[in-house]
Amino acid sequence: MEANDVLLNKVAQEIFEQTAYLTPRPEGTPSMPKRPDAMARATVNFTGPFPGILQLEVPSDLLPILASNMLGEDETSPEAARQGQDALGELANIICGNLLARMAGPEPIFHLDAPTIENPARPVPDVPANKYRAYTTLSLEIGWASLSIALNPVETPA
């Protein structure tokens, strides 16, 4: 089991570009703007050879753009914000599945819970302090995204 900030960043960049049609900016791009007042966070819990949690956090104003790019919703429609939450959850789910496959290989089977969506007040994804944690931030052509994963390897008795 190998997870690190670089792998998380690589998988997230690929999925944002292929699924949400949002191109990550190259490293060295000026830092993200200040944290907006409204945020949305998708959380995916998973079990399998090792259990854990993946969280994806974006500014709420990115939700209609995700709905438009991923689901074909009109970015300005009232449905776009609600559909944007679904799109955010699906994006977190896809990133989690792809990351786990890269970490554990194609053979192990993981069970991913349905993503949960919340609008947190905290500035950083609320990942438990587990045995391992990876964190990355993507600066996108429109907005940004923060991702984290925490793993709880199953302990075997001595």
N, C-alpha and C positions, 0 to 999 in steps of 0.2 A: 504494500500500500504506500503510494508515494503521491503526496499532494503538496504543492507549494504555491507561493504567490505567482510565480512565472507561469505555471501550468494553468492555474485558475484564470489568469489574465488572457492567456492564449485562447483557451476554450471560449471564454466570454466574448472576446473580440470576434472570433469566427461566427458564433451564434448571433450576435447582434448584427453583424454584417449580412449573413445569409438569411436570417429569419425576420429581423426587424428592419432590414435595409437601412441601417444607421452605421455609418463608417466611423470607427474609432480614429481619433487623431493620433499622430505619431507621438512617441515618447518625447519629452522635452517641450511639448506644447505648454503654453502658459497655464498656470494652475486654474482649477475650477473656480467659478464664481462662488460667492458666499452661499451657504446653505439656505435654500428658500424656506419660507414659512410652512409650506405644505409639501409633505413627502408621502410616498407610497412604498410599502415594503411587502414583498412576496417571500414567504417562508416555505421551504420544502423539507419535511422530515423524511428520512429514509432508513431502512433496515436492510440487512443482508450480511455478507461476510464481516462488515463493520458498519455500525449505525452512525448516523450523524444528522446534521442540519445544514442546509444551504440557505442563505438569505441574499436577496437582491433588492436594493433600495434605489429609487429614482425620484427626482422632483415630480410632483403631481402634474405639472403642466406638460410633462412628457407623455402622460397616459393617452391623450387623444391622438398623438402622433403614432404611438405604438398601435392603437386600434386602426388607424388609417393604413399604416404600412403592412400590418400583419393580417388584418381581417377585412380590409376594404371599406371600412367605415369612413364617412365624411368627417374629417378632422374637426369641423365646426358644429357637428350635430350634437344634440343633448345625449344621444346614445353613446357617443364616442368616449366620454369619461367612464361610464360604467363598463363598456366593452374594453376600455383601456386597462381596467383592473384584470379582466380575464386574460388579455394579451400579456400583461406583466406576469401573471401566474404561469401562463404557458411558456413564456421565455425562461423563467426560473426553472421550470420543470425540464425543459430541453437542455439548458446549461448543466443542470444537476446530472441528468442521465448521461450526457456526453462526457462530463468530467469523471464520473464513476467508471465508465468504460475505459477511459484512458488510464485511470489509476489502478484498476483491478484486472483489466483485460476483458476480453469478450465472453469468457466462460461464466464467471460468477453472476448470480442472479440477485438483483436488488429490488426491493419493493419501495416505491416512492409514494408517499401520501399525497393527496390532493393539495395543491398549494393553498395557503391561507394568505389573505391580503389584509393589511392594516395601514393606518396612517399614523406613524409614530411621531412622538415629540422629541425623541433622542436623536442626536446627530450621527450616530454610528450604529450599524446593524448590531442588534442585541444577541450576540452569539455567546453561548455559555463558555466558560473557561474550561475547556476540555484538554485532552492530552495533546491534540494538535489543532492548529488553526491556520488558515491561509486567508489573506485579505488582499483585495485589489480595487482600484478605482479606474474606470474608463472615462476618458474625456471624449465625448461623441461629437459629431458634426453639429448636433442639436442637443444640448444638455450633457448630462453625465450619468454614470451609474456606479454604485458601490456594491461589491459582492464579497461575501465571506462564507467560509465553510469550516465547520468544526466536526471533528471525528471522535467517536467514542469506541475505540477498538474493544472488542469483546475480550475480557480477561479470561485466560484459561487457568484453572487451579494448578498450583504447584505440586 
